Each structure stands twice: as structure tokens, then as C-alpha cells.
């Protein structure tokens, strides 16, 4: 999770304020629990979906200093940049494929595992691994009848200092689509 969730959104969606969730988690001594146990505790509360259980858990772990923004529960870092484009998700996937077809590297880091494309009913995916040990997952979804979202997720980065340079690289890269 790379950005803090708006506190009003938390209240509107879960039915309780962030302060309520903080108090609840402290009462449950969640500081002593691992990520999975905290998420499970939250998931059992009315109005908390799986996604919100994970999001609130991440925010709590950031609050108690267990992780920083952009860090996952394994200690590695990830970021995401998005762009909405005209067309269907399949058309945007094809645009992406043309854009990257001759690439052997991104930001001077070689592709170490050839790209693969997969799909589900609601998503299209393009994945590859990079020589620095990080991984790219580009996801395509339909936003409206005539617009699709492209989301570049760069995962398994080793240090927080890598986040902003890569974020800027990906923003510039997708701006040319």
C-alpha cells in the first residue's frame, strides 16, 4: 500500500472511524499479532471486507512502526502507477504489448524472465521479472464501457529509496501511451 487511505473513506466504508479501529486493535493487543492474525481479527468485524481487513492492517502496522509506506509484510517494497485510457481492456493490453514488444530492459535493468500474458473474466495481466530481483505486474481492467485502466505494479523492491525513482520512471513510461 503506497498511500494512506482517507479517514473519511474508512468511516464511510467500514462504518467506523480510524480512531475506532485504532482503539479496537489496541484493546485486542494487535501489536503482538502478525499481519495475518490482525487481518483475520478485522475481517471478523461487521462491515469489514477482505480488502478492508488488509488495508486497515497495513495502516495499523504503519501506525505502530512495523512497516513504512510502500513496504509489504515481507519487508520488501512495491509501488503502483495507473493510467486510464480509451478503449477496452483488451485494446489497452494490445497497446501495452506494442509499447514494450522490443524491450529488453526497463530503466537500465534487464528483463530476466520473459514476459507472460494471462487473463481472467475481469482482468488481463502482463508479468515479467527483472535482473535486480524485482517483478512487474501490469494489470488491465475495464473502468467504463469505453475506458480501461492500466496499472503497473513494481514489486519486490529491496529498499524504500528505490520507490520514488521507479515511480517517476513508470509515470513517464506510461505517459507516452
N, C-alpha and C positions, 0 to 999 in steps of 0.2 A: 504494500500500500504506500503510495508515494505522496499523497496529500491528505491532510486532516479532513475528516468529514465534518461538514457544517453541523453545529449543535442543534440548530432548528430542524434540520433534516432528521437527525437522530430522534428527536422528540416527536416529530410528525409521523415518522415511520414505525417506531417501536412503541409509542405511547408513553414513553418516559424520557426525561431529560438525561443528559450526560451525567450531571451530578447524581441523579438517582442511580444510574448504573455504577458509577464510582463507589458510592456508598454501599450498594448491594455487593459488589465484588470485594470490597474491604471487609464487610461483615462475613463473607464466605471465606476469608483468608486466601483469596485468589493469588496473592503474591507468592504463595508457597506452591502453587499448582503450575503444571506445564501448560503449553499452548492448547493442546488437545483437551485437557481437563477443563480449562477455563471456557473454551468454546462450547463444550458439552453442557456445562453449567448454565451458560447463557441460552443455549438452544432449548433448554427445558422451560424457559420462561415464556409466558403468553406473549404473542406478538413478535417473537424473535425468530426470523427465518435462518436457514443455514448461512446465507450470505451475511446477514446482520450479526450473527454469532461470531463469525470470523472477523468481521470489521470491528466490532466492539472489542474483541480480544486483542487485536493488533493495537488499537488505540490505547487500551489499558496497559499493554506491555510497553508501549512508548511512554505512557504516563509514569510508570514505575521505573523507567530507565533500563528495561531489559533489552530494548532494541531502539534504533533510531529510525527516522522516516526513510523509507526505501529499503529497509532491511527485512528479510523474511525470517521465519522461525529457525532456520538452519544457520543463521548468521551471515548469509550471503545477501547481495543486494540486487534489486531489479527496478526497472523503470518502464513506463509506458507512455507512448505518444500516440495521438489519434488524429484522424482527418476524415471528414465526411466528404464524399464525392458523389457526383451524379451517376446514376446507373444502378444496376442490380449488383448484388454481392459477387456474382459470377463475372460480371463485366469488370468490376474493380479488381478482382483476383487476376483476370487476364491482363489488365493494365499493369498491375504489380509484376506479373511474370515477364512482360515485355521490358519493364523498367530494370529488372535485375538479371535478365537472361544471360548476359555475358560477364557477370560479376564473379570475381574470384576472391574478393575481399570486401570488407566494409571498414572504412576509417583505418586503412592500412593493417587490418587484422584479417588474416587468411581464413577462408571458409574451410573447415576441417572435415565436415561431414556434408555430403551433397544434400541440397535442398529436397524436401519431400512435401507433397501436397496431399491433404486429406480433407474429408468433409463429413458433416452431419446434416440433418434436415435444416438447421438454422444457422450453421456456421461453415466457413471454409477456412482452412489453415495452411500456412506455408511455414516450414520449420527448417532450420539448419543449425549446425554447431560451428563455433569459431575456434581458432587455434589458441586463444587465451583461456579456453575452458568455459567461456560463456555460451549462451544459447539464444537464438532468436525464434520467436513465435509470432508470426503475423496472422492476425485474425480478421476475418471479413464477416460482417453481419448486415442484414437489411434493416435500415432505420425507418424509412418510409417507402412508399411504392416506387419512388424514383430516386432514392438516395441510399447509399450504403456507407458503412463505417469501416475504415481500415484502422487497425490498432497494432502498432509494433510494440511487442514486449521483449525487452532485452533482459534476460535472466542470468542468474549465477555469476554476477559480477562480484569480484573479491573485496572491493573496498568502497566505502562511501564516496571517496574522492573521484571515482570513476563515473558516478551518476550524472553530474552536470555536463561534463564533456560529451558523454554519449547522448544525453538528452538533446543537447544542441545539435549534434551531428544528425540524429534521427529527425528532428524538426526540419532541418534544412533539407535532408534527403527526401522526405515525403512532401515538402512544399513544392517540389518540381513535378509532382504527379498531376 
